[in-house]
């Protein structure tokens, strides 16, 4: 097996075991299996599950991740291309004749298309296939971008499987056309990690975040201590980004 692919699946498996909902469930299960001696462990798992699904605690985790300003018109004028990162695909979409982009990718495409129309900058879409039986996400993104937003992507990176590969492969494609200053489009919570990866390739990056999952201006009340489905998804996303930051930090250190 390809060592890079093996490493990719190892990272995915580790994240699955640590992140909610499975991570806290495993902690609870381990505590219950230990009987009365593991009761404290089960309570810890329950507390983690609660923290990652309550608006109050999830909002606190998101505040630091999503503190990214929007680009100004002057900053946009000094860039050469727009890079939109994939966020996943919806495999079963019969109304579209097959697979299509998922909601995360669609949010990024909408913002990227608006920036492209406003600035006239060329667009690169980046996203490969996680499984061999699926189409590269960049192809699905390019189709949605053209058919739904009237914007044609100039470059397609169809090989990337994670943020690091997004950065390296995109930089290689853009270098062939002498492009070094980009507008980067991804979710606000993902921006810091994505920006660091792209800047590590030597690109000058102007963040263009979209789709904030939190709301730092919202006044929170007692009801925000109760778990909700929306907060549970945002909690998983926040945990994924904090884990990614930790992994990147450890990789740079060692």
C-alpha beads as a LAMMPS data file, in Angstrom:
LAMMPS data file: protein, C-alpha beads

254 atoms
253 bonds

1 atom types
1 bond types

-500.0 500.0 xlo xhi
-500.0 500.0 ylo yhi
-500.0 500.0 zlo zhi

Masses

1 110.0

Atoms # bond

1 1 1 0.000 0.000 0.000
2 1 1 1.089 3.562 -0.707
3 1 1 2.816 4.860 2.492
4 1 1 1.107 8.239 2.107
5 1 1 -2.287 6.556 1.833
6 1 1 -1.505 4.377 4.843
7 1 1 -0.567 7.463 6.865
8 1 1 -3.745 9.218 5.725
9 1 1 -5.968 6.388 6.928
10 1 1 -4.005 6.112 10.173
11 1 1 -4.711 9.800 10.857
12 1 1 -8.379 9.385 9.957
13 1 1 -8.731 6.358 12.227
14 1 1 -7.023 8.094 15.147
15 1 1 -9.266 11.136 14.734
16 1 1 -12.360 8.925 14.635
17 1 1 -11.376 7.298 17.937
18 1 1 -10.671 10.609 19.679
19 1 1 -13.267 13.027 18.325
20 1 1 -16.937 13.131 19.302
21 1 1 -19.207 11.313 19.215
22 1 1 -17.144 8.091 19.326
23 1 1 -14.362 9.421 21.570
24 1 1 -16.591 10.297 24.561
25 1 1 -18.634 7.120 23.995
26 1 1 -15.514 4.972 24.260
27 1 1 -14.539 6.715 27.493
28 1 1 -18.019 6.076 28.918
29 1 1 -17.905 2.438 27.785
30 1 1 -14.484 1.900 29.341
31 1 1 -15.715 3.387 32.609
32 1 1 -18.811 1.164 32.664
33 1 1 -16.740 -1.947 31.946
34 1 1 -14.613 -1.203 35.017
35 1 1 -17.678 -1.254 37.228
36 1 1 -17.730 0.922 40.320
37 1 1 -14.007 1.643 39.955
38 1 1 -14.581 3.223 36.555
39 1 1 -17.551 5.351 37.493
40 1 1 -15.447 8.522 37.457
41 1 1 -14.258 7.666 33.933
42 1 1 -17.819 7.241 32.708
43 1 1 -18.722 10.623 34.196
44 1 1 -15.724 12.186 32.419
45 1 1 -16.919 10.772 29.105
46 1 1 -20.405 12.104 29.735
47 1 1 -18.982 15.538 30.582
48 1 1 -16.972 15.550 27.338
49 1 1 -20.049 14.595 25.325
50 1 1 -21.949 17.441 26.970
51 1 1 -19.189 20.009 26.408
52 1 1 -18.944 19.153 22.713
53 1 1 -22.690 19.547 22.135
54 1 1 -23.746 22.528 24.289
55 1 1 -23.852 25.946 22.539
56 1 1 -22.130 27.708 25.444
57 1 1 -19.005 25.525 25.527
58 1 1 -18.870 24.980 21.761
59 1 1 -19.128 28.729 21.205
60 1 1 -16.144 29.250 23.471
61 1 1 -14.105 26.705 21.464
62 1 1 -15.077 28.373 18.191
63 1 1 -14.347 31.955 19.254
64 1 1 -10.571 31.507 19.042
65 1 1 -10.753 29.443 15.842
66 1 1 -12.968 31.842 13.923
67 1 1 -11.308 35.151 14.782
68 1 1 -10.489 35.844 11.117
69 1 1 -11.278 39.215 9.469
70 1 1 -12.801 39.529 6.025
71 1 1 -10.534 40.797 3.221
72 1 1 -10.848 44.375 2.030
73 1 1 -11.222 45.469 -1.600
74 1 1 -7.686 46.852 -1.528
75 1 1 -6.262 43.558 -0.292
76 1 1 -8.146 41.579 -2.929
77 1 1 -6.752 43.827 -5.657
78 1 1 -3.231 42.715 -4.734
79 1 1 -3.866 38.981 -5.300
80 1 1 -3.593 36.779 -8.399
81 1 1 -5.932 33.812 -7.915
82 1 1 -8.652 32.342 -5.702
83 1 1 -8.202 28.892 -4.148
84 1 1 -11.319 27.104 -2.859
85 1 1 -10.821 24.042 -0.651
86 1 1 -13.133 21.036 -0.790
87 1 1 -15.239 20.170 2.236
88 1 1 -16.570 16.786 1.160
89 1 1 -19.085 15.271 -1.221
90 1 1 -22.590 13.836 -1.156
91 1 1 -22.330 10.456 -2.828
92 1 1 -26.054 9.788 -3.242
93 1 1 -27.638 12.712 -5.075
94 1 1 -30.010 11.285 -7.718
95 1 1 -31.493 14.708 -8.409
96 1 1 -28.066 15.732 -9.729
97 1 1 -27.487 12.514 -11.646
98 1 1 -24.912 11.137 -9.217
99 1 1 -22.459 12.455 -6.666
100 1 1 -22.216 16.176 -5.958
101 1 1 -20.638 18.529 -3.428
102 1 1 -21.874 18.431 0.158
103 1 1 -23.105 21.391 2.179
104 1 1 -19.641 22.347 3.427
105 1 1 -18.156 22.471 -0.072
106 1 1 -21.197 24.341 -1.352
107 1 1 -20.800 27.068 1.259
108 1 1 -17.182 27.556 0.221
109 1 1 -18.050 27.534 -3.487
110 1 1 -20.721 30.175 -3.048
111 1 1 -18.313 32.568 -1.367
112 1 1 -15.517 31.778 -3.823
113 1 1 -17.820 32.361 -6.801
114 1 1 -18.908 35.716 -5.431
115 1 1 -15.295 36.771 -4.973
116 1 1 -14.446 35.574 -8.484
117 1 1 -17.225 37.633 -10.031
118 1 1 -16.266 40.672 -7.966
119 1 1 -12.550 40.542 -8.718
120 1 1 -12.284 38.713 -12.048
121 1 1 -9.574 36.480 -10.560
122 1 1 -9.091 32.915 -11.875
123 1 1 -10.156 30.061 -9.606
124 1 1 -8.453 26.867 -8.438
125 1 1 -10.546 24.164 -6.758
126 1 1 -8.705 21.643 -4.611
127 1 1 -9.912 18.230 -3.469
128 1 1 -9.171 14.637 -4.387
129 1 1 -10.868 11.343 -3.670
130 1 1 -10.741 9.663 -0.275
131 1 1 -11.960 6.334 -1.662
132 1 1 -11.229 4.825 -5.062
133 1 1 -14.931 4.381 -5.865
134 1 1 -15.613 8.111 -5.606
135 1 1 -14.996 10.990 -7.980
136 1 1 -12.400 13.628 -7.063
137 1 1 -14.065 16.432 -5.150
138 1 1 -12.406 19.064 -7.343
139 1 1 -14.316 17.707 -10.356
140 1 1 -17.615 17.956 -8.495
141 1 1 -16.696 21.450 -7.317
142 1 1 -15.848 22.584 -10.836
143 1 1 -19.205 21.269 -12.091
144 1 1 -21.172 23.065 -9.363
145 1 1 -19.140 26.227 -9.821
146 1 1 -19.904 26.335 -13.553
147 1 1 -23.508 25.083 -13.574
148 1 1 -24.802 26.783 -10.417
149 1 1 -22.671 29.926 -10.195
150 1 1 -21.524 30.567 -13.759
151 1 1 -17.813 30.551 -12.870
152 1 1 -15.312 28.316 -14.693
153 1 1 -12.401 26.951 -12.656
154 1 1 -9.027 27.361 -14.380
155 1 1 -7.167 24.769 -12.299
156 1 1 -8.335 21.503 -10.705
157 1 1 -6.290 19.772 -8.030
158 1 1 -7.822 16.290 -8.039
159 1 1 -5.177 14.509 -5.945
160 1 1 -5.321 16.115 -2.482
161 1 1 -6.652 14.134 0.468
162 1 1 -6.038 16.586 3.313
163 1 1 -5.177 20.210 3.976
164 1 1 -1.435 19.700 3.690
165 1 1 -1.816 18.116 0.260
166 1 1 -4.262 20.858 -0.751
167 1 1 -1.505 23.367 -0.089
168 1 1 1.378 21.519 -1.757
169 1 1 -0.552 20.483 -4.860
170 1 1 -2.176 23.885 -5.318
171 1 1 1.173 25.649 -4.968
172 1 1 2.641 23.382 -7.649
173 1 1 -0.212 24.084 -10.089
174 1 1 -0.073 27.832 -9.488
175 1 1 3.712 28.024 -9.733
176 1 1 3.516 26.925 -13.373
177 1 1 1.678 30.197 -14.084
178 1 1 3.878 32.325 -11.847
179 1 1 1.169 32.878 -9.224
180 1 1 2.352 33.495 -5.651
181 1 1 -0.415 35.636 -4.071
182 1 1 -3.732 33.924 -3.474
183 1 1 -7.120 34.420 -1.867
184 1 1 -7.890 31.327 0.218
185 1 1 -11.528 30.311 0.703
186 1 1 -12.536 27.855 3.403
187 1 1 -14.608 27.763 6.600
188 1 1 -13.649 30.338 9.204
189 1 1 -12.879 27.610 11.753
190 1 1 -10.549 25.879 9.285
191 1 1 -8.801 29.029 8.071
192 1 1 -5.900 29.271 10.540
193 1 1 -4.726 25.708 9.875
194 1 1 -5.261 26.002 6.124
195 1 1 -3.466 29.333 5.935
196 1 1 -0.448 27.965 7.792
197 1 1 -0.254 25.015 5.388
198 1 1 -0.399 27.233 2.301
199 1 1 2.084 29.767 3.636
200 1 1 4.491 26.903 4.371
201 1 1 4.691 26.352 0.597
202 1 1 5.833 29.954 0.050
203 1 1 2.491 31.351 -1.106
204 1 1 1.281 34.728 0.157
205 1 1 -2.204 34.059 1.541
206 1 1 -5.125 36.445 1.944
207 1 1 -7.803 34.672 4.047
208 1 1 -11.381 34.878 2.782
209 1 1 -13.293 32.944 5.442
210 1 1 -16.907 31.884 5.154
211 1 1 -19.602 29.979 7.064
212 1 1 -18.933 30.904 10.696
213 1 1 -20.258 28.161 12.966
214 1 1 -20.194 30.373 16.058
215 1 1 -21.448 33.853 16.864
216 1 1 -19.214 35.821 19.278
217 1 1 -21.660 38.740 19.335
218 1 1 -24.577 36.627 20.517
219 1 1 -25.621 36.946 24.142
220 1 1 -25.654 33.494 25.683
221 1 1 -28.179 32.427 28.321
222 1 1 -28.984 29.405 30.460
223 1 1 -30.562 27.559 27.529
224 1 1 -27.145 27.484 25.854
225 1 1 -26.087 24.911 28.431
226 1 1 -28.466 22.395 26.839
227 1 1 -27.037 20.243 24.015
228 1 1 -28.450 20.807 20.523
229 1 1 -27.915 19.045 17.175
230 1 1 -26.414 22.166 15.590
231 1 1 -23.982 22.653 18.463
232 1 1 -23.025 18.967 18.317
233 1 1 -21.916 19.344 14.702
234 1 1 -20.074 22.585 15.453
235 1 1 -18.472 20.897 18.463
236 1 1 -17.181 18.066 16.295
237 1 1 -15.800 20.594 13.792
238 1 1 -14.106 22.622 16.526
239 1 1 -12.597 19.501 18.097
240 1 1 -11.353 18.394 14.674
241 1 1 -9.606 21.722 14.116
242 1 1 -8.014 21.846 17.565
243 1 1 -6.777 18.273 17.103
244 1 1 -5.414 19.241 13.682
245 1 1 -3.579 22.211 15.170
246 1 1 -2.048 19.949 17.811
247 1 1 -0.939 17.421 15.185
248 1 1 0.652 20.154 13.047
249 1 1 2.427 21.606 16.071
250 1 1 3.849 18.237 17.089
251 1 1 4.956 17.489 13.541
252 1 1 6.850 20.783 13.330
253 1 1 8.487 20.190 16.725
254 1 1 9.617 16.641 16.071

Bonds

1 1 1 2
2 1 2 3
3 1 3 4
4 1 4 5
5 1 5 6
6 1 6 7
7 1 7 8
8 1 8 9
9 1 9 10
10 1 10 11
11 1 11 12
12 1 12 13
13 1 13 14
14 1 14 15
15 1 15 16
16 1 16 17
17 1 17 18
18 1 18 19
19 1 19 20
20 1 20 21
21 1 21 22
22 1 22 23
23 1 23 24
24 1 24 25
25 1 25 26
26 1 26 27
27 1 27 28
28 1 28 29
29 1 29 30
30 1 30 31
31 1 31 32
32 1 32 33
33 1 33 34
34 1 34 35
35 1 35 36
36 1 36 37
37 1 37 38
38 1 38 39
39 1 39 40
40 1 40 41
41 1 41 42
42 1 42 43
43 1 43 44
44 1 44 45
45 1 45 46
46 1 46 47
47 1 47 48
48 1 48 49
49 1 49 50
50 1 50 51
51 1 51 52
52 1 52 53
53 1 53 54
54 1 54 55
55 1 55 56
56 1 56 57
57 1 57 58
58 1 58 59
59 1 59 60
60 1 60 61
61 1 61 62
62 1 62 63
63 1 63 64
64 1 64 65
65 1 65 66
66 1 66 67
67 1 67 68
68 1 68 69
69 1 69 70
70 1 70 71
71 1 71 72
72 1 72 73
73 1 73 74
74 1 74 75
75 1 75 76
76 1 76 77
77 1 77 78
78 1 78 79
79 1 79 80
80 1 80 81
81 1 81 82
82 1 82 83
83 1 83 84
84 1 84 85
85 1 85 86
86 1 86 87
87 1 87 88
88 1 88 89
89 1 89 90
90 1 90 91
91 1 91 92
92 1 92 93
93 1 93 94
94 1 94 95
95 1 95 96
96 1 96 97
97 1 97 98
98 1 98 99
99 1 99 100
100 1 100 101
101 1 101 102
102 1 102 103
103 1 103 104
104 1 104 105
105 1 105 106
106 1 106 107
107 1 107 108
108 1 108 109
109 1 109 110
110 1 110 111
111 1 111 112
112 1 112 113
113 1 113 114
114 1 114 115
115 1 115 116
116 1 116 117
117 1 117 118
118 1 118 119
119 1 119 120
120 1 120 121
121 1 121 122
122 1 122 123
123 1 123 124
124 1 124 125
125 1 125 126
126 1 126 127
127 1 127 128
128 1 128 129
129 1 129 130
130 1 130 131
131 1 131 132
132 1 132 133
133 1 133 134
134 1 134 135
135 1 135 136
136 1 136 137
137 1 137 138
138 1 138 139
139 1 139 140
140 1 140 141
141 1 141 142
142 1 142 143
143 1 143 144
144 1 144 145
145 1 145 146
146 1 146 147
147 1 147 148
148 1 148 149
149 1 149 150
150 1 150 151
151 1 151 152
152 1 152 153
153 1 153 154
154 1 154 155
155 1 155 156
156 1 156 157
157 1 157 158
158 1 158 159
159 1 159 160
160 1 160 161
161 1 161 162
162 1 162 163
163 1 163 164
164 1 164 165
165 1 165 166
166 1 166 167
167 1 167 168
168 1 168 169
169 1 169 170
170 1 170 171
171 1 171 172
172 1 172 173
173 1 173 174
174 1 174 175
175 1 175 176
176 1 176 177
177 1 177 178
178 1 178 179
179 1 179 180
180 1 180 181
181 1 181 182
182 1 182 183
183 1 183 184
184 1 184 185
185 1 185 186
186 1 186 187
187 1 187 188
188 1 188 189
189 1 189 190
190 1 190 191
191 1 191 192
192 1 192 193
193 1 193 194
194 1 194 195
195 1 195 196
196 1 196 197
197 1 197 198
198 1 198 199
199 1 199 200
200 1 200 201
201 1 201 202
202 1 202 203
203 1 203 204
204 1 204 205
205 1 205 206
206 1 206 207
207 1 207 208
208 1 208 209
209 1 209 210
210 1 210 211
211 1 211 212
212 1 212 213
213 1 213 214
214 1 214 215
215 1 215 216
216 1 216 217
217 1 217 218
218 1 218 219
219 1 219 220
220 1 220 221
221 1 221 222
222 1 222 223
223 1 223 224
224 1 224 225
225 1 225 226
226 1 226 227
227 1 227 228
228 1 228 229
229 1 229 230
230 1 230 231
231 1 231 232
232 1 232 233
233 1 233 234
234 1 234 235
235 1 235 236
236 1 236 237
237 1 237 238
238 1 238 239
239 1 239 240
240 1 240 241
241 1 241 242
242 1 242 243
243 1 243 244
244 1 244 245
245 1 245 246
246 1 246 247
247 1 247 248
248 1 248 249
249 1 249 250
250 1 250 251
251 1 251 252
252 1 252 253
253 1 253 254
